[in-house]
């Protein structure tokens, strides 16, 4: 499954993205208003 997190470069979004990717093995896509922070 692919999970997209919008606003994922903040503290909460980053924590969610890390846990989804590590604990579930799902592919995680992070979106942000600032492209450099989302890399």
N, CA and C atoms as an extended XYZ file, in Angstrom:
117
Properties=species:S:1:pos:R:3:atomname:S:1:resname:S:1:resid:I:1 pbc="F F F"
N         0.846       -1.165        0.000 N   UNK     1
C         0.000        0.000        0.000 CA  UNK     1
C         0.895        1.232        0.000 C   UNK     1
N         0.441        2.278       -0.664 N   UNK     2
C         1.170        3.545       -0.673 CA  UNK     2
C         0.403        4.534        0.195 C   UNK     2
N         1.090        5.173        1.130 N   UNK     3
C         0.492        6.138        2.044 CA  UNK     3
C         1.066        7.509        1.718 C   UNK     3
N         0.194        8.507        1.535 N   UNK     4
C         0.639        9.884        1.292 CA  UNK     4
C         0.344       10.719        2.529 C   UNK     4
N         1.338       11.468        2.972 N   UNK     5
C         1.172       12.345        4.127 CA  UNK     5
C         1.438       13.768        3.663 C   UNK     5
N         0.395       14.596        3.691 N   UNK     6
C         0.532       15.996        3.308 CA  UNK     6
C         0.906       16.795        4.545 C   UNK     6
N         1.874       17.683        4.395 N   UNK     7
C         2.375       18.410        5.552 CA  UNK     7
C         3.305       17.527        6.376 C   UNK     7
N         3.936       16.584        5.711 N   UNK     8
C         4.736       15.581        6.402 CA  UNK     8
C         6.121       16.013        6.817 C   UNK     8
N         6.481       17.270        6.618 N   UNK     9
C         7.821       17.698        7.011 CA  UNK     9
C         7.841       18.313        8.402 C   UNK     9
N         6.687       18.466        9.031 N   UNK    10
C         6.629       18.960       10.408 CA  UNK    10
C         6.917       17.831       11.382 C   UNK    10
N         6.900       18.149       12.657 N   UNK    11
C         7.227       17.152       13.681 CA  UNK    11
C         6.265       15.970       13.673 C   UNK    11
N         4.973       16.245       13.628 N   UNK    12
C         3.978       15.169       13.665 CA  UNK    12
C         4.011       14.364       12.372 C   UNK    12
N         4.032       15.048       11.235 N   UNK    13
C         4.056       14.356        9.946 CA  UNK    13
C         5.292       13.505        9.762 C   UNK    13
N         6.421       14.011       10.204 N   UNK    14
C         7.667       13.246       10.088 CA  UNK    14
C         7.607       11.978       10.934 C   UNK    14
N         7.084       12.101       12.143 N   UNK    15
C         6.947       10.931       13.008 CA  UNK    15
C         6.015        9.889       12.413 C   UNK    15
N         4.894       10.344       11.854 N   UNK    16
C         3.957        9.416       11.213 CA  UNK    16
C         4.599        8.721       10.022 C   UNK    16
N         5.295        9.490        9.195 N   UNK    17
C         5.925        8.916        8.003 CA  UNK    17
C         6.962        7.862        8.384 C   UNK    17
N         7.767        8.154        9.383 N   UNK    18
C         8.785        7.194        9.816 CA  UNK    18
C         8.154        5.910       10.341 C   UNK    18
N         7.104        6.050       11.126 N   UNK    19
C         6.456        4.864       11.697 CA  UNK    19
C         5.725        4.046       10.642 C   UNK    19
N         5.034        4.711        9.721 N   UNK    20
C         4.357        3.975        8.654 CA  UNK    20
C         5.366        3.200        7.817 C   UNK    20
N         6.469        3.831        7.473 N   UNK    21
C         7.467        3.169        6.640 CA  UNK    21
C         8.198        2.053        7.353 C   UNK    21
N         8.530        2.272        8.595 N   UNK    22
C         9.318        1.292        9.347 CA  UNK    22
C         8.461        0.149        9.891 C   UNK    22
N         7.345        0.483       10.508 N   UNK    23
C         6.555       -0.529       11.217 CA  UNK    23
C         5.607       -1.318       10.329 C   UNK    23
N         5.159       -0.738        9.226 N   UNK    24
C         4.177       -1.427        8.386 CA  UNK    24
C         4.757       -1.892        7.066 C   UNK    24
N         5.874       -1.307        6.647 N   UNK    25
C         6.469       -1.673        5.369 CA  UNK    25
C         5.783       -1.036        4.171 C   UNK    25
N         4.822       -0.130        4.421 N   UNK    26
C         4.140        0.548        3.323 CA  UNK    26
C         5.065        1.597        2.702 C   UNK    26
N         4.847        1.878        1.419 N   UNK    27
C         5.575        2.965        0.754 CA  UNK    27
C         4.964        4.283        1.220 C   UNK    27
N         5.801        5.241        1.582 N   UNK    28
C         5.321        6.516        2.112 CA  UNK    28
C         5.742        7.638        1.181 C   UNK    28
N         4.779        8.488        0.810 N   UNK    29
C         5.031        9.672        0.000 CA  UNK    29
C         4.757       10.878        0.891 C   UNK    29
N         5.730       11.782        0.994 N   UNK    30
C         5.598       12.955        1.853 CA  UNK    30
C         5.407       14.185        0.982 C   UNK    30
N         4.387       14.979        1.298 N   UNK    31
C         4.125       16.216        0.565 CA  UNK    31
C         4.355       17.416        1.459 C   UNK    31
N         4.798       18.512        0.847 N   UNK    32
C         5.072       19.729        1.594 CA  UNK    32
C         4.919       20.925        0.670 C   UNK    32
N         4.696       22.091        1.254 N   UNK    33
C         4.658       23.309        0.443 CA  UNK    33
C         6.053       23.674       -0.045 C   UNK    33
N         7.072       23.240        0.687 N   UNK    34
C         8.463       23.521        0.339 CA  UNK    34
C         9.104       22.236       -0.192 C   UNK    34
N         9.386       22.189       -1.482 N   UNK    35
C         9.911       20.969       -2.114 CA  UNK    35
C        11.232       20.519       -1.496 C   UNK    35
N        12.073       21.436       -1.074 N   UNK    36
C        13.367       21.068       -0.495 CA  UNK    36
C        13.200       20.330        0.832 C   UNK    36
N        12.225       20.716        1.628 N   UNK    37
C        12.011       20.042        2.916 CA  UNK    37
C        11.454       18.642        2.735 C   UNK    37
N        10.766       18.390        1.625 N   UNK    38
C        10.146       17.084        1.386 CA  UNK    38
C        11.137       16.067        0.835 C   UNK    38
N        12.329       16.465        0.495 N   UNK    39
C        13.318       15.530       -0.074 CA  UNK    39
C        13.961       14.690        0.996 C   UNK    39
